[in-house]
Amino acid sequence: MSENRIKIGITSGDPHGVGPEIIIKALSDNRLLDHITPVIYANPEVIKAHKKAIGGDDFNYNTVKSAADALPKKVNLVNVWKEFGQQIEMGKPDKEAGAFAFKSLEAAVADLASNKIDALVTAPINKDTIQSKDFQFPGHTEYLAQFAQTEKVLMFLVSDVLKVGIVTGHVSIKEVAQHITKEKIMEKLMLMNDSLVRDFGVNKPKIAVLGLNPHAGDNGLLGNEEKDIILPAVREANDKGMYAFGPYGADGFFGNASYRKFDAVLAMYHDQGLAPFKALAFESGVNFTAGLPVVRTSPDHGTSFDIAGQGKADESSFRAAIYAAADIYNQRRLYREYSSNPLRRQEVKDSRDDQRE
């Protein structure tokens, strides 16, 4: 079985946040090791400090020089900062801690690019302290997009309850409207549709599109973006063979649980999509970067400095991110197999049709 076990790279995140804590808690569940081989990119002193703080003395790992040397059925650690001598002050934002978080990310992404690991799970970073000459991005998504040499990616929050993507991402609210274009909405719809098919195995996905203004503009009374931009994009998506619907007013759409009728929802801006998502799926939610040639997931929360080192951090979302990375990696492998074998793809389609009947 070991040859089929997926090798998952795991970044430490900010060492002063809850990243190391949720890693320790999630990987203390040995059942994970039946499915994956985890490789943490960190420093033993960081892990030791968090183990002590939360009483995680039972957590053990195997130190390796390279992810290529990672042992199955073990938690493996690659030391990315050989001379880590700073004091770890949990809960305190610090530039050195940010530099360590970037070192972890840089090493893991390099191994992902060279196929030493199969997929990547990133622990939370502090978007301020990580900034440097080498990292000048709003977050992981933008950094990974540049590394992959693509501008076309989608921040996709996924769970069994709800899947939400956003058009404008990490943009201030006063700039949202100027970033809403028909072309941008079409780009995100195509990314979402392709991801649902390739990464989640959804046949003919149904996608709901939210409006920008209250009540989806009330036919122009509260804004024209819906009539002039969003609705034309929805119509074009359908002309291209997608199943897109809307635009819907966000409050009523989530208030009456209309999201249950769709495979995914495209929101216009960050909090419009993420606020209801986190309300409905905070413990099980996963942040997935769709559109990349590689698989990357993360928990749906931040560094949580206010509870770092107190043993209070909930590892559920991080554990879900690990499983999601493995599931998406496997689904992509199946998709490639089916795409290269039309007969096999037809057999799968027919069996699904039989089940519906």
KETORLO-85105 format. One record per residue: x, y, z of N, C-alpha, C in turn; residue number from 1. Coordinates in pm, whole numbers. Example, Ala and Ser with C-alpha at 12.3 -4.5 7.8 and 13.67 -1.06 7.14 Angstrom:
n.px,n.py,n.pz,ca.px,ca.py,ca.pz,c.px,c.py,c.pz,k
1319,-569,780,1230,-450,780,1320,-330,780,1
1285,-225,708,1367,-106,714,1290,3,787,2
***
This chain:
n.px,n.py,n.pz,ca.px,ca.py,ca.pz,c.px,c.py,c.pz,k
82,-120,0,0,0,0,86,125,0,1
206,120,53,288,240,70,316,308,-62,2
327,230,-172,357,293,-300,240,377,-350,3
119,355,-296,2,433,-336,-26,549,-241,4
51,560,-136,27,663,-36,73,799,-91,5
-13,898,-81,15,1030,-136,106,1107,-40,6
208,1170,-96,303,1247,-16,257,1392,-11,7
219,1438,108,163,1571,127,264,1661,197,8
303,1770,131,389,1869,194,306,1963,279,9
356,1997,397,282,2081,492,372,2195,539,10
333,2318,511,411,2432,558,376,2463,703,11
469,2524,773,450,2552,916,356,2668,942,12
343,2760,842,273,2884,870,355,2970,964,13
293,3073,1019,363,3161,1113,388,3087,1244,14
514,3077,1288,543,3001,1410,488,3065,1537,15
446,3190,1529,386,3255,1646,234,3243,1646,16
179,3182,1540,35,3159,1531,0,3015,1566,17
-118,2973,1523,-167,2840,1559,-126,2732,1459,18
-52,2771,1354,-14,2674,1252,51,2548,1306,19
163,2559,1379,227,2438,1431,135,2358,1524,20
51,2428,1600,-39,2358,1691,-140,2271,1615,21
-203,2326,1511,-302,2247,1439,-236,2136,1357,22
-111,2157,1317,-36,2050,1249,-14,1934,1345,23
34,1966,1465,60,1863,1566,-68,1786,1599,24
-176,1860,1622,-302,1796,1659,-357,1709,1546,25
-353,1760,1423,-407,1684,1311,-327,1558,1285,26
-195,1570,1289,-110,1456,1255,-91,1360,1373,27
-144,1395,1488,-141,1302,1601,-242,1189,1581,28
-334,1209,1487,-430,1105,1451,-363,1010,1351,29
-318,896,1397,-241,804,1314,-318,745,1197,30
-450,760,1198,-529,709,1086,-494,780,956,31
-449,905,966,-407,979,847,-294,909,774,32
-208,844,852,-88,783,794,-120,660,710,33
-243,611,719,-284,501,631,-308,547,489,34
-324,679,472,-359,732,341,-253,825,283,35
-177,892,370,-80,989,322,54,972,393,36
157,1028,331,288,1043,396,311,1193,413,37
298,1246,536,313,1390,556,459,1432,567,38
490,1547,507,623,1606,517,606,1750,564,39
649,1779,687,638,1914,743,765,1992,710,40
749,2116,666,863,2204,639,870,2303,753,41
960,2277,847,965,2357,969,1105,2349,1029,42
1110,2365,1160,1232,2351,1237,1198,2277,1365,43
1280,2182,1409,1247,2105,1529,1218,2192,1652,44
1287,2307,1663,1265,2392,1781,1125,2452,1782,45
1074,2484,1665,938,2537,1656,837,2431,1698,46
854,2311,1647,762,2203,1683,773,2171,1831,47
894,2170,1881,917,2140,2023,847,2243,2112,48
857,2371,2076,797,2477,2157,645,2463,2161,49
586,2431,2046,440,2417,2043,394,2289,2111,50
472,2182,2100,438,2060,2172,434,2087,2322,51
533,2159,2370,540,2190,2513,423,2277,2556,52
390,2376,2473,285,2471,2509,148,2405,2518,53
124,2306,2433,-11,2245,2429,-15,2106,2491,54
100,2061,2543,102,1928,2604,94,1815,2504,55
157,1836,2388,152,1734,2284,272,1643,2284,56
308,1592,2399,430,1512,2412,424,1381,2335,57
305,1334,2302,292,1206,2231,317,1219,2081,58
330,1342,2033,351,1364,1890,497,1340,1855,59
523,1251,1760,659,1218,1719,672,1232,1567,60
794,1257,1523,819,1272,1380,960,1222,1348,61
982,1202,1219,1109,1154,1168,1176,1267,1089,62
1296,1309,1128,1366,1416,1059,1438,1360,936,63
1415,1424,820,1477,1380,696,1546,1499,629,64
1647,1469,548,1719,1575,477,1637,1630,361,65
1556,1543,303,1479,1581,185,1346,1508,186,66
1246,1570,122,1116,1504,110,1127,1372,36,67
1228,1361,-49,1249,1236,-122,1281,1120,-29,68
1328,1151,92,1365,1048,190,1253,1018,288,69
1138,1081,272,1028,1064,368,985,919,378,70
962,874,500,923,735,527,771,724,537,71
712,622,473,568,598,488,536,556,631,72
411,580,669,361,547,804,430,629,912,73
501,736,872,568,825,966,533,969,933,74
537,1056,1035,536,1199,1012,680,1242,990,75
706,1310,880,842,1349,844,859,1500,853,76
980,1543,889,1008,1687,899,1137,1721,826,77
1129,1820,737,1246,1876,670,1279,2007,738,78
1401,2019,787,1443,2140,858,1476,2250,757,79
1395,2355,755,1414,2462,655,1493,2580,710,80
1523,2575,839,1597,2686,900,1694,2625,1000,81
1814,2593,950,1907,2512,1029,1949,2577,1160,82
1963,2710,1160,2011,2779,1280,1903,2868,1338,83
1793,2807,1372,1680,2882,1427,1710,2912,1573,84
1746,3038,1600,1786,3072,1736,1697,3172,1805,85
1593,3221,1736,1510,3324,1796,1414,3267,1898,86
1371,3352,1989,1273,3312,2088,1135,3307,2023,87
1061,3202,2051,928,3187,1994,827,3250,2089,88
770,3362,2048,674,3435,2130,535,3418,2069,89
467,3315,2111,338,3282,2052,238,3394,2076,90
165,3425,1970,65,3530,1979,115,3668,1943,91
245,3682,1912,304,3812,1883,348,3818,1736,92
290,3909,1657,337,3926,1519,482,3973,1518,93
562,3914,1430,705,3942,1431,762,3917,1292,94
849,4006,1244,905,3994,1109,991,3869,1094,95
1065,3832,1197,1146,3710,1189,1057,3586,1177,96
945,3588,1248,851,3477,1236,793,3472,1095,97
767,3590,1037,720,3595,900,823,3542,802,98
950,3574,827,1058,3525,741,1067,3373,748,99
1044,3316,866,1046,3171,881,930,3108,804,100
813,3171,814,696,3120,742,723,3117,592,101
791,3221,540,822,3222,398,924,3114,362,102
1023,3093,447,1122,2987,423,1052,2852,408,103
957,2827,496,882,2702,491,805,2690,360,104
736,2796,323,658,2797,199,748,2781,77,105
856,2853,74,949,2848,-40,1003,2707,-61,106
1043,2642,48,1099,2507,37,994,2407,-9,107
873,2419,44,767,2325,8,726,2341,-138,108
715,2465,-185,675,2490,-323,783,2440,-419,109
910,2456,-382,1018,2405,-466,1009,2253,-479,110
979,2185,-370,965,2039,-375,840,1998,-452,111
735,2077,-443,615,2049,-521,644,2060,-670,112
720,2162,-707,754,2184,-848,843,2073,-903,113
925,2015,-815,1018,1910,-859,965,1769,-832,114
836,1760,-796,766,1631,-777,818,1549,-660,115
881,1614,-563,923,1543,-443,805,1522,-348,116
703,1606,-363,577,1587,-292,465,1593,-395,117
350,1535,-362,239,1527,-456,143,1644,-445,118
125,1697,-325,30,1806,-302,79,1888,-184,119
18,2006,-168,64,2100,-66,-53,2145,21,120
-29,2146,153,-124,2204,249,-51,2314,325,121
-105,2434,322,-37,2548,384,-105,2588,513,122
-27,2602,620,-78,2655,746,-85,2807,736,123
-162,2872,823,-187,3016,809,-61,3102,825,124
-52,3206,743,54,3306,753,-7,3438,798,125
78,3526,848,39,3664,874,77,3745,751,126
-21,3800,684,3,3864,555,87,3991,566,127
103,4043,686,185,4162,706,331,4124,733,128
354,4035,830,492,4005,870,568,3924,767,129
498,3856,677,567,3774,577,618,3859,460,130
573,3982,451,614,4066,339,765,4090,340,131
826,4075,220,970,4096,205,996,4117,57,132
1122,4131,21,1155,4148,-121,1118,4024,-202,133
1112,3909,-136,1078,3784,-205,929,3750,-198,134
858,3814,-107,714,3787,-93,642,3921,-84,135
587,3964,-197,511,4089,-202,374,4060,-263,136
298,3980,-189,169,3930,-237,64,3944,-127,137
-64,3956,-165,-170,3962,-63,-187,3831,14,138
-141,3719,-44,-156,3591,24,-98,3476,-54,139
-124,3354,-5,-73,3233,-70,-118,3222,-216,140
-245,3254,-240,-302,3233,-374,-223,3306,-480,141
-194,3433,-455,-124,3514,-554,22,3469,-570,142
84,3429,-460,222,3380,-467,229,3253,-552,143
138,3161,-529,138,3035,-602,103,3056,-749,144
16,3153,-775,-20,3182,-914,103,3231,-991,145
182,3319,-929,302,3368,-997,403,3255,-1015,146
416,3171,-913,511,3060,-923,473,2967,-1038,147
343,2948,-1057,295,2860,-1163,286,2933,-1297,148
321,3062,-1296,319,3145,-1416,181,3149,-1480,149
81,3172,-1396,-55,3190,-1444,-124,3297,-1363,150
-208,3376,-1427,-288,3476,-1358,-429,3424,-1334,151
-460,3311,-1391,-597,3259,-1385,-610,3152,-1277,152
-640,3198,-1157,-664,3107,-1045,-791,3152,-973,153
-846,3063,-895,-970,3090,-822,-954,3049,-677,154
-980,3143,-586,-990,3107,-445,-1122,3037,-425,155
-1116,2909,-393,-1233,2823,-390,-1246,2763,-250,156
-1346,2808,-174,-1371,2755,-41,-1468,2638,-54,157
-1426,2520,-5,-1505,2400,-31,-1533,2324,98,158
-1650,2264,102,-1690,2174,210,-1803,2087,156,159
-1849,1992,235,-1962,1910,194,-2092,1989,194,160
-2094,2100,267,-2215,2181,280,-2227,2283,167,161
-2114,2345,129,-2116,2458,38,-1980,2474,-28,162
-1980,2516,-154,-1857,2551,-225,-1874,2692,-280,163
-1778,2779,-247,-1788,2920,-286,-1656,2967,-347,164
-1665,3031,-463,-1550,3097,-524,-1576,3246,-528,165
-1470,3326,-542,-1488,3471,-542,-1419,3533,-663,166
-1481,3639,-715,-1430,3703,-835,-1311,3793,-804,167
-1320,3875,-699,-1219,3980,-678,-1112,3948,-575,168
-1128,3849,-492,-1021,3807,-401,-982,3912,-299,169
-851,3925,-277,-799,4016,-175,-791,4158,-231,170
-906,4225,-236,-918,4361,-287,-998,4442,-186,171
-958,4566,-160,-1033,4649,-66,-1174,4672,-119,172
-1268,4691,-28,-1409,4699,-66,-1435,4818,-158,173
-1361,4927,-142,-1386,5044,-226,-1340,5022,-371,174
-1259,4917,-394,-1209,4890,-528,-1283,4774,-597,175
-1376,4711,-524,-1441,4591,-577,-1511,4619,-710,176
-1595,4722,-713,-1679,4746,-831,-1597,4764,-958,177
-1481,4831,-947,-1401,4854,-1067,-1333,4727,-1117,178
-1327,4625,-1031,-1268,4497,-1071,-1371,4398,-1125,179
-1499,4433,-1114,-1605,4346,-1163,-1627,4372,-1312,180
-1582,4282,-1396,-1602,4293,-1540,-1661,4162,-1592,181
-1722,4170,-1707,-1779,4051,-1769,-1669,3948,-1794,182
-1553,3995,-1839,-1441,3905,-1870,-1391,3835,-1744,183
-1382,3909,-1634,-1333,3850,-1508,-1433,3746,-1455,184
-1561,3777,-1463,-1662,3681,-1417,-1658,3555,-1502,185
-1645,3572,-1633,-1636,3455,-1722,-1514,3371,-1689,186
-1402,3437,-1663,-1280,3364,-1628,-1301,3279,-1504,187
-1362,3338,-1400,-1383,3266,-1275,-1486,3155,-1292,188
-1589,3181,-1373,-1688,3076,-1397,-1626,2956,-1468,189
-1539,2982,-1564,-1474,2872,-1635,-1381,2795,-1543,190
-1307,2867,-1458,-1219,2800,-1363,-1300,2714,-1265,191
-1410,2770,-1217,-1494,2697,-1122,-1556,2574,-1188,192
-1610,2591,-1306,-1672,2479,-1377,-1571,2368,-1404,193
-1453,2406,-1454,-1349,2306,-1483,-1304,2235,-1357,194
-1292,2311,-1246,-1248,2249,-1120,-1352,2152,-1067,195
-1480,2189,-1074,-1585,2099,-1027,-1582,1967,-1103,196
-1555,1975,-1234,-1549,1854,-1316,-1422,1776,-1288,197
-1307,1843,-1295,-1178,1775,-1287,-1139,1739,-1144,198
-1164,1830,-1049,-1114,1812,-912,-1214,1747,-818,199
-1344,1757,-852,-1447,1706,-761,-1540,1605,-827,200
-1519,1576,-954,-1595,1472,-1020,-1743,1503,-1038,201
-1776,1632,-1051,-1916,1672,-1070,-1948,1675,-1219,202
-2049,1602,-1260,-2091,1599,-1399,-2193,1710,-1424,203
-2164,1798,-1521,-2253,1910,-1555,-2289,1993,-1431,204
-2190,2056,-1369,-2216,2133,-1246,-2310,2251,-1267,205
-2392,2277,-1166,-2481,2393,-1164,-2418,2499,-1073,206
-2399,2620,-1127,-2331,2726,-1054,-2424,2845,-1037,207
-2438,2893,-914,-2515,3013,-885,-2420,3133,-883,208
-2463,3243,-942,-2384,3366,-946,-2456,3473,-865,209
-2383,3533,-770,-2443,3637,-687,-2432,3773,-753,210
-2523,3864,-716,-2513,4002,-761,-2411,4078,-678,211
-2381,4199,-719,-2289,4284,-644,-2363,4372,-545,212
-2476,4426,-586,-2550,4523,-506,-2658,4456,-421,213
-2710,4528,-321,-2823,4472,-244,-2938,4435,-336,214
-3001,4322,-309,-3115,4273,-388,-3080,4259,-536,215
-2953,4228,-563,-2905,4212,-702,-2942,4335,-786,216
-2936,4453,-724,-2955,4578,-797,-3098,4624,-810,217
-3196,4540,-775,-3338,4577,-790,-3367,4637,-927,218
-3326,4563,-1030,-3351,4602,-1169,-3298,4742,-1200,219
-3183,4772,-1144,-3117,4899,-1174,-3139,5008,-1072,220
-3230,4990,-978,-3256,5093,-879,-3139,5111,-783,221
-3067,5003,-755,-2956,5008,-659,-2821,4986,-725,222
-2816,4994,-856,-2690,4974,-928,-2713,4898,-1057,223
-2626,4923,-1153,-2644,4864,-1286,-2549,4747,-1317,224
-2462,4713,-1222,-2364,4607,-1250,-2431,4475,-1287,225
-2543,4445,-1222,-2612,4319,-1251,-2662,4315,-1395,226
-2727,4424,-1440,-2784,4429,-1575,-2676,4440,-1682,227
-2573,4520,-1653,-2474,4553,-1756,-2357,4457,-1762,228
-2326,4391,-1651,-2203,4310,-1644,-2232,4164,-1607,229
-2299,4143,-1494,-2311,4008,-1438,-2406,3921,-1520,230
-2525,3973,-1551,-2621,3895,-1629,-2567,3859,-1768,231
-2503,3953,-1841,-2442,3914,-1969,-2338,3804,-1955,232
-2262,3806,-1844,-2162,3701,-1822,-2230,3566,-1799,233
-2340,3567,-1722,-2414,3443,-1698,-2468,3387,-1830,234
-2522,3474,-1913,-2575,3429,-2042,-2466,3374,-2132,235
-2350,3440,-2133,-2239,3390,-2215,-2191,3254,-2166,236
-2187,3238,-2034,-2145,3110,-1978,-2237,2998,-2026,237
-2365,3023,-2028,-2460,2922,-2077,-2443,2897,-2226,238
-2413,3004,-2301,-2388,2987,-2444,-2267,2897,-2469,239
-2173,2896,-2372,-2052,2814,-2386,-2070,2674,-2327,240
-2193,2642,-2287,-2220,2506,-2241,-2219,2486,-2091,241
-2199,2593,-2015,-2204,2582,-1870,-2347,2598,-1820,242
-2369,2560,-1695,-2500,2575,-1633,-2487,2680,-1522,243
-2498,2807,-1560,-2485,2918,-1465,-2620,2985,-1449,244
-2649,3032,-1326,-2779,3092,-1294,-2757,3217,-1210,245
-2848,3313,-1225,-2838,3435,-1147,-2843,3558,-1234,246
-2809,3675,-1179,-2753,3695,-1045,-2860,3696,-935,247
-2818,3646,-818,-2905,3639,-701,-2861,3741,-596,248
-2958,3797,-524,-2926,3879,-408,-2868,3790,-299,249
-2750,3827,-247,-2677,3737,-158,-2751,3707,-29,250
-2817,3807,31,-2880,3783,161,-2994,3683,151,251
-3082,3702,55,-3193,3608,37,-3146,3471,-8,252
-3043,3468,-91,-2992,3342,-144,-2944,3252,-31,253
-2866,3308,60,-2818,3226,172,-2924,3212,281,254
-3007,3316,296,-3109,3312,400,-3211,3202,379,255
-3249,3177,253,-3348,3071,227,-3284,2941,181,256
-3153,2930,201,-3078,2806,173,-3084,2765,26,257
-3093,2863,-66,-3093,2830,-208,-2963,2765,-253,258
-2854,2788,-177,-2724,2730,-213,-2730,2578,-220,259
-2827,2517,-154,-2837,2372,-153,-2876,2316,-290,260
-2927,2402,-377,-2970,2358,-510,-2857,2360,-612,261
-2739,2407,-570,-2629,2427,-664,-2504,2352,-618,262
-2417,2324,-715,-2290,2259,-684,-2188,2358,-630,263
-2201,2486,-668,-2109,2588,-620,-2171,2726,-641,264
-2113,2825,-575,-2161,2962,-580,-2044,3054,-614,265
-2063,3145,-708,-1962,3246,-738,-2005,3378,-678,266
-1928,3425,-579,-1953,3554,-514,-1868,3662,-579,267
-1911,3787,-566,-1840,3896,-632,-1718,3942,-553,268
-1724,3932,-420,-1610,3980,-340,-1592,3893,-216,269
-1480,3912,-150,-1431,3825,-44,-1536,3794,63,270
-1581,3895,136,-1669,3869,250,-1809,3828,207,271
-1850,3864,87,-1982,3822,39,-1991,3670,33,272
-1881,3605,-4,-1878,3460,-12,-1827,3392,113,273
-1723,3451,173,-1658,3383,286,-1734,3395,417,274
-1808,3504,438,-1883,3517,563,-1988,3407,577,275
-2074,3385,477,-2169,3274,491,-2102,3138,490,276
-1993,3125,413,-1924,2996,410,-1872,2959,548,277
-1807,3055,614,-1751,3024,746,-1859,3007,852,278
-1972,3072,832,-2083,3052,924,-2140,2910,912,279
-2138,2857,791,-2197,2725,765,-2098,2610,778,280
-1969,2638,754,-1873,2526,744,-1737,2559,804,281
-1735,2632,914,-1607,2679,967,-1514,2564,1006,282
-1565,2463,1070,-1479,2355,1117,-1440,2258,1005,283
-1522,2250,901,-1493,2154,794,-1449,2221,664,284
-1445,2355,662,-1415,2427,540,-1268,2422,503,285
-1243,2422,372,-1107,2415,318,-1092,2522,209,286
-979,2589,210,-945,2686,105,-862,2613,0,287
-914,2606,-122,-848,2535,-231,-819,2634,-343,288
-698,2630,-399,-663,2718,-510,-688,2644,-641,289
-802,2674,-705,-836,2610,-831,-764,2682,-946,290
-731,2605,-1050,-665,2661,-1166,-515,2638,-1171,291
-457,2596,-1060,-314,2566,-1059,-288,2428,-1119,292
-169,2407,-1174,-136,2272,-1223,-106,2175,-1110,293
-94,2228,-988,-68,2146,-869,-183,2162,-771,294
-186,2075,-669,-293,2079,-569,-244,2150,-444,295
-316,2255,-405,-286,2326,-281,-413,2355,-204,296
-415,2319,-77,-527,2349,12,-475,2413,139,297
-565,2469,217,-531,2526,348,-656,2529,433,298
-643,2548,564,-763,2565,647,-829,2698,613,299
-954,2713,654,-1027,2834,618,-1019,2942,726,300
-908,2945,801,-891,3047,906,-748,3098,906,301
-723,3201,986,-593,3264,989,-506,3219,1103,302
-409,3305,1139,-308,3268,1239,-363,3263,1380,303
-475,3331,1407,-540,3329,1540,-440,3355,1651,304
-368,3466,1641,-269,3501,1743,-328,3505,1884,305
-457,3539,1894,-519,3556,2026,-526,3426,2105,306
-518,3311,2038,-524,3183,2111,-399,3098,2088,307
-299,3150,2020,-179,3072,1989,-109,3025,2115,308
-71,2898,2116,3,2841,2228,-81,2806,2350,309
-213,2816,2338,-300,2791,2452,-372,2656,2443,310
-347,2584,2336,-412,2454,2319,-558,2464,2281,311
-605,2582,2240,-746,2603,2208,-778,2590,2060,312
-677,2590,1975,-701,2590,1831,-766,2459,1787,313
-867,2471,1704,-939,2355,1650,-871,2312,1520,314
-827,2189,1515,-753,2138,1400,-845,2079,1292,315
-976,2085,1310,-1069,2019,1218,-1052,2066,1074,316
-1044,2197,1053,-1030,2251,918,-897,2210,856,317
-792,2205,938,-661,2165,885,-662,2017,846,318
-724,1934,929,-735,1793,895,-817,1775,767,319
-924,1854,755,-1006,1848,634,-924,1891,512,320
-834,1990,531,-750,2035,420,-655,1925,374,321
-604,1847,467,-515,1736,431,-592,1630,350,322
-708,1591,401,-788,1493,328,-831,1546,191,323
-868,1675,187,-910,1733,59,-797,1732,-42,324
-675,1763,2,-561,1761,-90,-541,1622,-149,325
-553,1520,-65,-538,1382,-114,-653,1344,-207,326
-775,1383,-171,-891,1350,-254,-883,1417,-391,327
-845,1545,-392,-836,1618,-519,-725,1562,-606,328
-612,1528,-544,-502,1468,-618,-547,1337,-684,329
-618,1255,-609,-669,1128,-664,-772,1152,-773,330
-861,1249,-751,-965,1278,-850,-904,1326,-981,331
-799,1408,-972,-731,1454,-1093,-667,1335,-1167,332
-614,1244,-1092,-554,1126,-1153,-660,1044,-1226,333
-776,1027,-1162,-886,956,-1227,-935,1030,-1351,334
-941,1163,-1341,-988,1242,-1455,-894,1226,-1574,335
-765,1227,-1547,-669,1207,-1656,-687,1069,-1719,336
-712,970,-1634,-731,834,-1684,-856,825,-1771,337
-966,882,-1723,-1090,877,-1799,-1080,957,-1928,338
-1010,1072,-1922,-998,1158,-2039,-916,1092,-2149,339
-823,1008,-2109,-739,940,-2208,-801,810,-2258,340
-915,771,-2196,-981,646,-2231,-1131,674,-2249,341
-1174,716,-2369,-1314,753,-2391,-1412,641,-2357,342
-1376,516,-2383,-1464,405,-2352,-1488,396,-2203,343
-1380,408,-2124,-1393,403,-1978,-1479,520,-1929,344
-1462,639,-1990,-1540,754,-1950,-1688,731,-1976,345
-1720,666,-2090,-1859,638,-2123,-1919,539,-2024,346
-1837,440,-1982,-1885,342,-1884,-1921,411,-1753,347
-1837,507,-1711,-1863,579,-1586,-1990,662,-1600,348
-2007,730,-1713,-2126,811,-1736,-2252,724,-1732,349
-2246,608,-1799,-2362,521,-1804,-2398,469,-1665,350
-2297,436,-1584,-2325,384,-1451,-2390,491,-1365,351
-2349,620,-1384,-2413,727,-1309,-2558,744,-1353,352
-2583,732,-1485,-2719,742,-1535,-2807,634,-1477,353
-2751,511,-1467,-2826,398,-1412,-2864,425,-1267,354
-2768,485,-1192,-2794,513,-1050,-2905,617,-1035,355
-2909,716,-1127,-3013,818,-1119,-3150,760,-1148,356
-3154,660,-1240,-3281,597,-1271,-3327,507,-1156,357
***
